[in-house]
Amino acid sequence: MYNMRMNLTNEQQKFLEVLRGNGINTQNVSRAELLRAAYMIGLSTPPSWTVEKSRKISHGIYHLPEINGTISNMEQKPMNTSSTTMNMASAILGMTMGDRTSLIPDINPEYVAWGHYDDIHRLISSNNFFTIYITGMSGNGKTTMVEQICAKLKRECYRVNIIGTTDEDDLIGGMRLVNGSTVWQDGPVVEAMKRGAVLLLDEVDLGTEKIMCLQSVLEGKGVYVKKQNVWVTPAKGFCVVATANTKGKGSDDGRFVGTNVMNEAFLDRFDYTYEQSYAPKSTEKKIVMKALSKHGIDDAQFADHLVTWAEMIRKSFTEGAVDEIISTRRLLNITKAYSVFADKPKAVKMALARFDRDTQDGFYSLYTKIDASVNPVPAPAAEKPAVDVNEPPF
């Protein structure tokens, strides 16, 4: 039924080995197991190739390729899940399974702290239990801020990307097939609680009533794991941070398709809500300058042109004159393209390509008015001296 023989990249091969090394049958793997394996190697979601439609067996169950295109010894002969499994996984991940250091985000030397950074840093560093809801337009650094705070504090961060189908099994845990036996595996919420880590619920407003299973978690009391008949109490330091593009009331203008009107009882369990706009011009210029500097480019004028351009478009958006917006993330995309092509017009146009043609043309035209160097006006031709028709040519 499935064509499972394919040429695997190194990354695909390693991901399959992580699954196999943890006793997971890759021929019948659940989305929760894929998500767990992704967390182990520092990814927030399973690789897209693992959840392609052609691999889906049933709801949330996938049939993955065989390692090396053949049935491996691991599949024919079950491994024990003790030291052999741990050693294999450790070798693949480059870390010890006990430490799981990849859950501590890497420090980004180009990061610029701004906005609510100090408040949220103070809350998380207190090691007290808090629930924090951060809302704002896309691409303005909400998630990055939380991750960089965790990186600075050397705190484990369990980032869970919420989608419409996220449910109790994905969050709290469930029964998994390991070496032919059905065993319980904790979900990211329970693991974060046990380890006193930061639980980051990313894009939480995409969730449905299924995430109401987190009610007691958001109260700081813990959670009753029904299938294990145990109550899990959070360790010291556990806290919850949610990011969203809306305040849980849906998206009336349709910009954030898939966001939902969230249950008021769920929203009311967040202690504090922070609304984050885009960074002020001076701060955003520092962000762009650092991004350019990362690529060995020192061009303060280019950075100033970019942030001025973005600021003008955002003002027009607020006033209802345009329907699209330039995010900080899109400005950083321009710096990356410029570092590769050394061509400002090309870099700006590449970042605009996701918009419709009229928007592309309008936004680019505005940029050329701000930065004349991308579309220089030709110098007027020198006037030719008048010729006296009565004077002989020689």
Secondary structure in CASP SS format (residue, H / E / C, confidence):
PFRMAT SS
TARGET T0000
AUTHOR 0000-0000-0000
METHOD secondary structure of the structure
MODEL  1
M C 1.00
Y C 1.00
N C 1.00
M C 1.00
R C 1.00
M C 1.00
N C 1.00
L C 1.00
T C 1.00
N H 1.00
E H 1.00
Q H 1.00
Q H 1.00
K H 1.00
F H 1.00
L H 1.00
E H 1.00
V H 1.00
L H 1.00
R H 1.00
G H 1.00
N C 1.00
G C 1.00
I E 1.00
N C 1.00
T C 1.00
Q C 1.00
N C 1.00
V E 1.00
S E 1.00
R H 1.00
A H 1.00
E H 1.00
L H 1.00
L H 1.00
R H 1.00
A H 1.00
A H 1.00
Y H 1.00
M H 1.00
I C 1.00
G C 1.00
L C 1.00
S C 1.00
T C 1.00
P C 1.00
P C 1.00
S H 1.00
W H 1.00
T H 1.00
V H 1.00
E C 1.00
K H 1.00
S H 1.00
R H 1.00
K E 1.00
I E 1.00
S E 1.00
H C 1.00
G C 1.00
I E 1.00
Y E 1.00
H C 1.00
L C 1.00
P C 1.00
E C 1.00
I H 1.00
N H 1.00
G H 1.00
T C 1.00
I C 1.00
S C 1.00
N H 1.00
M H 1.00
E H 1.00
Q H 1.00
K C 1.00
P C 1.00
M C 1.00
N C 1.00
T C 1.00
S C 1.00
S H 1.00
T H 1.00
T H 1.00
M H 1.00
N H 1.00
M H 1.00
A H 1.00
S H 1.00
A H 1.00
I H 1.00
L H 1.00
G C 1.00
M C 1.00
T C 1.00
M C 1.00
G C 1.00
D C 1.00
R C 1.00
T H 1.00
S H 1.00
L H 1.00
I C 1.00
P C 1.00
D C 1.00
I C 1.00
N C 1.00
P C 1.00
E C 1.00
Y C 1.00
V C 1.00
A C 1.00
W C 1.00
G C 1.00
H C 1.00
Y H 1.00
D H 1.00
D H 1.00
I H 1.00
H H 1.00
R H 1.00
L H 1.00
I H 1.00
S H 1.00
S C 1.00
N C 1.00
N C 1.00
F C 1.00
F C 1.00
T E 1.00
I E 1.00
Y E 1.00
I E 1.00
T E 1.00
G E 1.00
M C 1.00
S C 1.00
G C 1.00
N C 1.00
G C 1.00
K H 1.00
T H 1.00
T H 1.00
M H 1.00
V H 1.00
E H 1.00
Q H 1.00
I H 1.00
C H 1.00
A H 1.00
K H 1.00
L H 1.00
K C 1.00
R C 1.00
E C 1.00
C E 1.00
Y E 1.00
R E 1.00
V E 1.00
N E 1.00
I C 1.00
I C 1.00
G C 1.00
T C 1.00
T C 1.00
D C 1.00
E H 1.00
D H 1.00
D H 1.00
L H 1.00
I C 1.00
G E 1.00
G E 1.00
M E 1.00
R E 1.00
L E 1.00
V E 1.00
N C 1.00
G C 1.00
S E 1.00
T E 1.00
V E 1.00
W E 1.00
Q E 1.00
D E 1.00
G C 1.00
P H 1.00
V H 1.00
V H 1.00
E H 1.00
A H 1.00
M H 1.00
K H 1.00
R H 1.00
G C 1.00
A C 1.00
V E 1.00
L E 1.00
L E 1.00
L E 1.00
D E 1.00
E C 1.00
V H 1.00
D H 1.00
L H 1.00
G C 1.00
T C 1.00
E H 1.00
K H 1.00
I H 1.00
M H 1.00
C H 1.00
L H 1.00
Q H 1.00
S H 1.00
V H 1.00
L H 1.00
E C 1.00
G C 1.00
K C 1.00
G C 1.00
V E 1.00
Y E 1.00
V E 1.00
K C 1.00
K C 1.00
Q C 1.00
N C 1.00
V E 1.00
W E 1.00
V E 1.00
T C 1.00
P C 1.00
A C 1.00
K C 1.00
G C 1.00
F C 1.00
C E 1.00
V E 1.00
V E 1.00
A E 1.00
T E 1.00
A E 1.00
N C 1.00
T C 1.00
K C 1.00
G C 1.00
K E 1.00
G C 1.00
S C 1.00
D C 1.00
D C 1.00
G C 1.00
R C 1.00
F C 1.00
V C 1.00
G C 1.00
T C 1.00
N C 1.00
V E 1.00
M C 1.00
N C 1.00
E H 1.00
A H 1.00
F H 1.00
L H 1.00
D C 1.00
R C 1.00
F C 1.00
D C 1.00
Y E 1.00
T E 1.00
Y E 1.00
E E 1.00
Q E 1.00
S C 1.00
Y C 1.00
A C 1.00
P C 1.00
K H 1.00
S H 1.00
T H 1.00
E H 1.00
K H 1.00
K H 1.00
I H 1.00
V H 1.00
M H 1.00
K H 1.00
A H 1.00
L H 1.00
S H 1.00
K H 1.00
H C 1.00
G C 1.00
I C 1.00
D C 1.00
D C 1.00
A H 1.00
Q H 1.00
F H 1.00
A H 1.00
D H 1.00
H H 1.00
L H 1.00
V H 1.00
T H 1.00
W H 1.00
A H 1.00
E H 1.00
M H 1.00
I H 1.00
R H 1.00
K H 1.00
S H 1.00
F H 1.00
T H 1.00
E C 1.00
G C 1.00
A C 1.00
V C 1.00
D C 1.00
E C 1.00
I C 1.00
I C 1.00
S C 1.00
T H 1.00
R H 1.00
R H 1.00
L H 1.00
L H 1.00
N H 1.00
I H 1.00
T H 1.00
K H 1.00
A H 1.00
Y H 1.00
S H 1.00
V H 1.00
F H 1.00
A C 1.00
D C 1.00
K H 1.00
P H 1.00
K H 1.00
A H 1.00
V H 1.00
K H 1.00
M H 1.00
A H 1.00
L H 1.00
A C 1.00
R C 1.00
F C 1.00
D C 1.00
R H 1.00
D H 1.00
T H 1.00
Q H 1.00
D H 1.00
G H 1.00
F H 1.00
Y H 1.00
S H 1.00
L H 1.00
Y H 1.00
T H 1.00
K H 1.00
I H 1.00
D C 1.00
A H 1.00
S H 1.00
V H 1.00
N C 1.00
P C 1.00
V C 1.00
P C 1.00
A C 1.00
P C 1.00
A C 1.00
A C 1.00
E C 1.00
K C 1.00
P C 1.00
A C 1.00
V C 1.00
D C 1.00
V C 1.00
N C 1.00
E C 1.00
P C 1.00
P C 1.00
F C 1.00
END
